[in-house]
């Protein structure tokens, strides 16, 4: 199995038995993992924000890891996730994931009040260096210069982390500008390569999202870890394969055809908030029949009703065939409220 993360790696949604979201629907979750695996994806990330890791109990987190390993049967790496505000808590979580056989772990930065990624990156370096030494499990870090949350990490910090951490194998990079310029994706890739020249180790750059996969690969990225594979795996796998075969034109054409859907799900290109991204992709996956419902645990709440209609319209526009309409989601919400 490749020791470095690459290619199309879905971050699958958790599926619940009903709108109360009290219980994970294990059979529906298994079925969705099989759907993704049947399309030839290169890994499973079952511990990210899209998988609601921060809203699951530790027992639930470990259970979905077990399910993913059972369904993948060693065919692709299974990546667990750690979201913790304490270094020692992160190490404890990672130790539990290690015992359950994960191949890699995806970490988010601690949510430090007042965190300044440009002047206080010593905290990030100390955090991940301690994790690296304590756990000895291949890991990735989520963050980038385009993320305005506590997960903001600058290219210079990428270089420091990749130099200091022996087990760091990938960065899931949140960035607004793919191609060139200061703090672009290209800048992040260059920082990781500088570290590699010092250490002899490779740390792969993967994009968080799939709106510009062609630009990602052009800039030296090795893949994507994102939730939209639950909606777009049928397009993103051929896009990846075309690009890797040297058929740039086909890859560009697939990306251009899917742009209206990416614009709605990510929101920013049409003047909408990015906040509802995870719920939007889950609704889209439900509309296509890829999962039986789209409910999420609080504090996630559905996007505005007009956005739910926009998701449906975008699916149709890009040639998808939704089997559920927006009003079905609204009616289910009303029924649950009445209950």
C-alpha positions in Angstrom: 0.0 0.0 0.0 1.3 3.4 -0.9 2.7 5.1 2.2 1.8 8.6 0.9 -1.7 9.9 0.4 -2.6 10.6 -3.2 -5.5 10.7 -5.7 -9.2 11.0 -5.0 -9.9 10.4 -1.2 -13.5 10.9 -0.1 -14.5 12.2 3.3 -17.8 10.3 3.6 -20.7 11.7 5.6 -22.1 9.9 8.6 -25.6 8.6 8.0 -28.1 8.6 10.9 -31.2 6.4 11.3 -33.5 9.5 11.5 -33.5 13.3 11.9 -32.8 13.0 15.7 -29.3 12.0 14.7 -29.0 10.0 17.9 -27.9 6.8 16.2 -25.5 6.0 13.3 -27.1 3.9 10.6 -24.3 1.4 10.2 -25.8 -0.4 7.2 -26.5 2.7 5.3 -22.9 3.9 6.1 -21.5 0.6 4.9 -23.5 0.9 1.7 -22.2 4.3 1.0 -18.6 3.3 1.6 -19.1 0.4 -0.9 -20.4 2.9 -3.4 -17.3 5.0 -3.1 -14.9 2.0 -3.1 -16.6 0.6 -6.2 -15.6 3.7 -8.1 -11.9 3.0 -7.4 -11.2 5.8 -4.9 -7.6 5.9 -3.5 -8.5 6.1 0.2 -11.1 6.8 2.8 -10.9 9.7 5.3 -13.5 8.8 7.9 -12.3 11.3 10.5 -12.7 14.8 9.1 -15.2 17.6 9.7 -17.3 16.3 6.8 -17.6 13.1 8.7 -18.7 15.1 11.8 -15.8 13.8 13.9 -16.2 16.7 16.3 -19.8 15.7 16.9 -19.3 11.9 17.4 -18.5 10.2 20.6 -15.1 8.4 20.8 -16.9 5.1 20.6 -18.7 6.2 17.5 -15.4 7.4 15.9 -13.8 4.1 16.5 -16.8 2.2 15.2 -16.8 4.0 11.9 -13.1 3.3 11.6 -13.8 -0.4 12.1 -16.5 -0.3 9.5 -14.3 1.4 6.9 -11.5 -1.1 7.5 -14.0 -4.0 7.2 -15.4 -2.6 3.9 -12.1 -1.6 2.3 -10.4 -4.9 3.3 -7.0 -3.4 3.0 -7.5 -2.2 -0.6 -7.0 1.5 0.2 -5.6 3.4 3.2 -8.2 4.3 5.9 -7.5 7.6 7.5 -8.9 8.4 11.0 -9.3 11.9 12.3 -8.3 13.8 15.4 -9.9 17.1 16.4 -8.7 18.3 19.8 -7.7 21.5 21.5 -5.1 19.8 23.7 -1.9 18.2 22.5 -2.3 15.4 25.1 -5.9 14.8 24.1 -4.8 14.6 20.5 -2.2 12.0 21.4 -4.8 10.0 23.4 -7.2 10.1 20.4 -4.4 9.1 18.0 -3.4 6.2 20.3 -7.0 4.8 20.2 -7.1 5.2 16.4 -3.8 3.4 16.1 -5.1 0.5 18.2 -8.0 0.3 15.7 -5.6 -0.1 12.8 -5.8 3.2 10.9 -3.2 3.6 8.2 -3.0 7.4 8.6 -4.4 10.2 10.8 -5.7 13.6 9.8 -5.2 16.3 12.4 -6.7 19.7 12.8 -5.0 22.5 14.7 -6.2 23.2 18.2 -8.7 26.0 18.3 -6.6 28.6 20.1 -8.4 31.9 20.9 -6.4 34.7 19.2 -4.4 32.3 17.1 -2.1 34.2 14.7 -0.8 31.9 12.1 1.8 34.3 10.8 3.5 35.3 14.1 2.7 32.4 16.5 3.4 29.3 14.5 5.7 28.0 17.3 2.5 26.6 18.9 1.7 24.6 15.8 5.2 23.3 15.4 5.4 22.3 19.1 1.9 20.6 18.9 2.7 18.4 15.9 6.3 17.7 16.9 5.0 16.2 20.2 2.4 14.2 18.3 4.9 12.9 15.8 7.3 11.7 18.6 4.5 10.2 20.8 2.4 8.3 18.2 4.7 7.3 15.3 1.7 7.0 12.9 1.8 8.5 9.4 -0.3 11.7 9.5 -1.6 14.6 7.6 -2.5 18.1 8.8 -5.5 20.1 7.6 -5.0 23.8 7.1 -3.7 26.4 4.8 -3.3 30.1 4.1 -6.8 30.4 2.7 -8.6 29.2 5.8 -9.6 32.0 8.1 -10.3 29.7 11.0 -7.9 28.4 13.7 -6.8 25.9 11.0 -4.8 28.7 9.2 -1.3 27.6 8.4 1.2 29.6 6.2 3.6 28.1 3.7 6.7 28.9 5.9 5.1 26.8 8.6 4.5 24.0 6.2 8.2 23.9 5.6 9.0 23.9 9.3 6.5 21.1 10.0 7.7 19.0 7.1 11.2 19.4 8.3 10.6 18.6 11.9 8.0 15.8 11.7 9.3 12.4 10.6 5.8 10.9 10.2 4.2 13.8 8.4 3.1 12.4 5.0 0.6 14.9 3.7 -1.0 18.3 4.0 -4.7 18.8 3.2 -4.5 22.4 2.1 -7.2 25.0 2.4 -6.3 27.8 0.0 -8.2 30.4 -2.1 -5.7 30.8 -5.0 -4.5 27.6 -6.8 -1.9 28.7 -9.3 0.6 31.5 -8.5 1.3 34.3 -6.1 2.1 34.6 -2.4 0.4 32.0 -0.2 -1.1 30.2 -3.2 -1.3 26.4 -3.5 1.9 26.6 -5.6 3.6 28.4 -2.8 2.6 25.7 -0.3 3.9 22.9 -2.7 7.2 24.8 -3.0 7.5 25.0 0.8 7.0 21.2 1.1 9.6 20.6 -1.6 12.1 22.8 0.2 11.6 20.7 3.3 12.1 17.5 1.3 15.4 18.8 -0.1 16.6 19.1 3.5 15.2 15.8 4.9 14.9 13.4 1.9 11.3 12.8 2.9 8.3 13.6 0.7 5.2 15.3 2.1 2.4 15.3 -0.5 0.2 18.3 -1.1 -3.6 17.6 -1.4 -6.3 20.2 -1.9 -9.2 20.5 0.5 -12.1 20.6 -2.0 -12.6 19.7 -5.6 -13.6 23.0 -7.3 -10.2 23.2 -9.2 -8.6 19.8 -9.4 -6.9 20.5 -12.7 -5.3 23.6 -11.2 -4.3 21.5 -8.2 -2.5 18.9 -10.4 -0.9 21.6 -12.6 0.5 23.2 -9.4 2.1 19.9 -8.2 -0.6 18.7 -6.0 -1.1 14.9 -5.6 -4.8 14.7 -5.0 -7.8 15.8 -2.9 -9.4 14.9 0.4 -12.9 16.2 0.3 -16.6 15.5 1.0 -17.9 16.1 -2.5 -16.9 12.6 -3.7 -20.2 11.6 -2.3 -21.7 13.7 -5.1 -19.0 13.8 -7.7 -17.0 10.6 -7.6 -18.4 9.6 -10.9 -16.8 12.7 -12.4 -13.7 13.2 -10.3 -12.3 9.7 -10.8 -12.4 10.1 -14.7 -11.0 13.6 -14.3 -8.1 12.2 -12.3 -7.5 9.3 -14.6 -7.6 11.6 -17.7 -5.1 14.0 -16.2 -2.7 11.3 -15.1 -2.9 9.8 -18.6 -1.9 13.1 -20.1 -5.4 14.0 -21.4 -5.5 17.5 -20.1 -8.3 18.6 -22.3 -10.7 15.9 -21.0 -9.9 16.8 -17.4 -10.5 20.4 -18.1 -13.8 19.7 -19.8 -15.1 17.5 -16.9 -14.2 20.3 -14.5 -15.9 23.0 -16.5 -19.0 20.9 -16.8 -19.2 20.5 -13.1 -18.5 24.1 -12.2 -22.2 25.2 -11.6 -22.5 22.5 -8.9 -19.2 23.4 -7.3 -20.2 27.0 -7.2 -23.4 26.2 -5.3 -22.0 23.6 -2.9 -19.0 25.8 -1.9 -21.0 29.0 -2.1 -18.3 31.6 -2.3 -18.4 31.9 -6.1 -22.0 32.9 -6.0 -21.8 35.2 -3.0 -23.0 32.7 -0.4 -21.4 31.7 2.9 -19.1 28.7 3.0 -20.6 27.8 6.4 -23.2 25.4 5.0 -20.8 23.5 2.8 -21.0 20.2 4.7 -24.8 20.3 4.8 -25.0 21.2 1.1 -23.0 18.3 -0.1 -24.9 15.9 2.1 -28.2 17.2 0.7 -26.9 16.8 -2.8 -25.8 13.2 -2.0 -29.3 12.5 -0.6 -31.0 14.1 -3.7 -29.0 11.7 -5.9 -30.0 8.7 -3.7 -26.4 8.0 -2.7 -27.5 8.2 1.0 -30.9 7.7 2.5 -31.1 11.0 4.4 -29.1 14.2 4.8 -29.5 15.0 8.5 -26.6 16.3 10.6 -26.0 16.7 14.3 -26.3 20.1 15.9 -24.8 22.7 15.7 -25.0 22.0 12.0 -28.3 23.3 10.7 -29.7 23.1 7.1 -28.9 25.9 4.7 -31.6 28.4 3.7 -34.5 26.9 1.7 -33.5 28.8 -1.5 -30.1 27.1 -1.4 -31.6 23.7 -1.2 -33.5 24.5 -4.4 -30.3 25.8 -5.9 -28.5 22.5 -5.1 -31.3 20.6 -7.0 -31.1 23.0 -10.0 -27.3 22.7 -10.1 -27.4 18.9 -10.1 -29.8 19.0 -13.1 -27.7 21.6 -14.9 -24.5 19.5 -14.8 -26.3 16.4 -16.1 -27.0 14.6 -12.8 -30.4 12.9 -12.1 -31.7 13.7 -8.6 -34.4 11.4 -7.4 -35.4 13.6 -4.5 -36.8 17.2 -4.8 -36.2 20.1 -2.4 -39.7 20.0 -1.0 -39.1 16.4 0.2 -36.3 17.6 2.5 -38.5 20.5 3.8 -41.4 18.1 4.5 -39.2 15.8 6.4 -37.9 18.7 8.5 -41.4 19.8 9.2 -42.5 16.3 10.2 -39.6 15.9 12.6 -40.3 19.3 14.2 -43.9 18.3 14.7 -42.8 15.0 16.3 
